[in-house]
Amino acid sequence: MMISKQPGFRYGIAGALMLVVAGCTAIPQPEAPPPAPRPVAPAPTPAPLPTPAAGWEDRAVDAGAWRYDAGSRTAAFVPTGSANPLLSMTCSGGGIRMTSTLAGNVSLRTSAGTDQIRFDGGSANLTNRDPRLDRIAFSRGRFALETPGGGALTLPVQSEIGRVIEDCR
């Protein structure tokens, strides 16, 4: 028997031999699918919680934004779609004048508690060290001014309030 000395022939025989050997391997069988999960009964719906009393903490905050004017040292809460502020806090002399449409004895509600502020002619004057100012500035997220007749402002606490207070000290 004569074997060719050409390298192409050798590689051809080696390639054919590999195909024959590869064809002898076992064909893999597909695995059985996992068993279907058992149906789970839906969890019972929990009973609704009782509706909390609509306190000042639960009311929606009045829509608008605080604005600060460094020239007049005034922080004003201006409602959305209006140019007239609902409340303004102005540093004048040694105190802060709060101006609003509220009148009479007004309840100030903060996360620290409830206080009274007297609004005469639409304004109230507080000394620059009055602790009620700090209670407003550090209240958790909001504060409210409420009149006995039902008028109320629920306003967000933002940095402009603290700025006018600090500018006045």
C-alpha positions in Angstrom: 0.0 0.0 0.0 1.2 3.3 -0.9 0.7 6.3 1.3 0.9 9.7 -0.4 3.5 12.0 1.0 1.4 15.1 0.3 0.4 17.0 3.5 -3.1 17.8 2.1 -3.9 14.1 1.9 -2.9 13.5 5.5 -5.1 16.4 6.7 -8.0 15.1 4.6 -7.8 11.7 6.2 -7.5 13.2 9.7 -10.5 15.5 9.1 -12.6 12.6 7.8 -11.6 10.4 10.8 -12.7 13.2 13.2 -16.1 13.4 11.5 -16.6 9.7 11.9 -15.6 9.8 15.6 -17.9 12.8 16.2 -20.8 11.0 14.6 -20.5 8.2 17.1 -21.3 10.3 20.2 -24.7 10.0 21.9 -27.4 12.4 21.1 -28.4 14.4 24.2 -32.0 13.9 25.3 -33.9 17.0 26.4 -34.5 17.3 30.1 -38.0 16.9 31.4 -39.7 20.2 32.1 -39.9 21.2 35.7 -43.3 20.4 37.4 -45.8 23.1 37.1 -46.1 25.3 40.3 -49.0 24.6 42.5 -51.6 27.3 42.4 -51.3 29.6 45.4 -54.5 30.9 46.9 -54.6 34.8 46.9 -53.9 36.4 50.2 -57.0 37.8 51.8 -57.5 41.6 51.4 -56.7 43.4 54.6 -59.5 45.5 56.2 -59.2 49.2 55.3 -57.7 51.3 58.0 -59.9 53.9 59.6 -59.8 57.3 58.1 -57.7 59.7 60.3 -59.2 62.9 61.4 -58.3 65.7 59.0 -55.9 67.6 61.2 -53.6 70.2 59.9 -50.8 67.6 59.4 -53.0 65.7 57.0 -54.3 68.6 54.9 -52.8 69.4 51.5 -50.3 72.2 51.5 -51.4 75.3 49.7 -50.1 75.3 46.1 -47.5 78.0 45.5 -43.9 78.9 46.3 -41.9 80.9 48.7 -40.0 83.9 47.3 -37.2 85.8 49.0 -36.3 89.4 48.2 -33.0 90.4 49.7 -33.5 94.1 49.1 -36.6 94.3 51.2 -35.6 91.3 53.4 -39.0 89.7 52.8 -40.1 86.1 52.3 -43.5 85.8 50.7 -45.6 82.7 49.9 -47.2 83.3 46.5 -50.0 80.9 45.5 -49.8 79.4 42.0 -51.5 81.6 39.4 -51.5 84.7 41.6 -49.3 87.7 42.2 -50.6 88.5 45.7 -48.9 86.6 48.5 -50.9 84.6 51.1 -48.4 85.4 53.8 -45.3 87.6 53.8 -42.6 87.8 56.5 -40.7 91.1 56.5 -37.7 92.1 58.7 -38.4 95.6 59.9 -36.2 97.0 62.6 -35.8 94.5 65.5 -38.7 92.3 64.5 -40.5 90.4 61.8 -43.9 91.6 60.5 -46.2 88.9 59.2 -48.8 90.1 56.8 -51.8 88.2 55.6 -55.6 88.4 55.1 -56.0 86.6 58.5 -57.4 88.7 61.4 -57.8 88.3 65.1 -56.3 85.6 67.3 -54.8 83.0 64.9 -53.6 79.6 65.9 -50.1 78.8 64.8 -49.7 75.0 64.4 -46.2 73.5 64.0 -44.7 70.1 64.7 -43.5 71.6 68.0 -47.1 72.5 69.1 -49.7 75.1 69.0 -49.3 78.9 69.7 -51.4 82.0 69.2 -50.5 85.0 67.1 -52.6 88.2 67.1 -53.2 89.7 63.6 -54.4 93.3 63.8 -55.3 94.9 60.5 -53.8 92.0 58.5 -50.4 92.0 60.3 -48.7 90.7 63.3 -45.4 91.9 64.7 -43.0 89.4 66.4 -39.6 90.3 67.9 -36.6 88.8 66.0 -35.9 86.4 68.9 -39.5 85.2 69.3 -39.5 81.3 69.7 -42.6 81.1 67.4 -40.4 82.1 64.5 -38.0 79.2 65.2 -41.0 76.8 65.5 -42.1 77.9 62.1 -38.6 77.5 60.5 -38.0 74.1 62.1 -41.4 72.6 61.7 -41.4 69.3 59.9 -42.4 70.1 56.3 -45.4 72.4 57.0 -47.1 74.8 59.4 -50.6 76.1 59.6 -52.3 79.4 60.5 -55.9 78.9 61.5 -58.6 81.4 62.5 -61.5 80.5 64.8 -63.9 81.2 61.9 -62.4 78.4 59.8 -60.0 80.3 57.6 -56.7 78.4 57.3 -53.4 78.5 55.6 -51.3 75.3 55.4 -47.9 76.3 54.0 -44.7 74.4 53.3 -41.5 75.1 55.3 -38.7 76.2 53.0 -35.4 77.9 53.4 -36.7 81.4 52.6 -38.4 81.5 56.0 -35.2 80.8 57.9 -33.3 83.2 55.8 -35.5 86.2 56.6 -35.4 85.2 60.3 -31.6 85.0 60.3 -31.3 88.3 58.3 -33.3 90.0 61.1 -31.2 88.7 64.0 
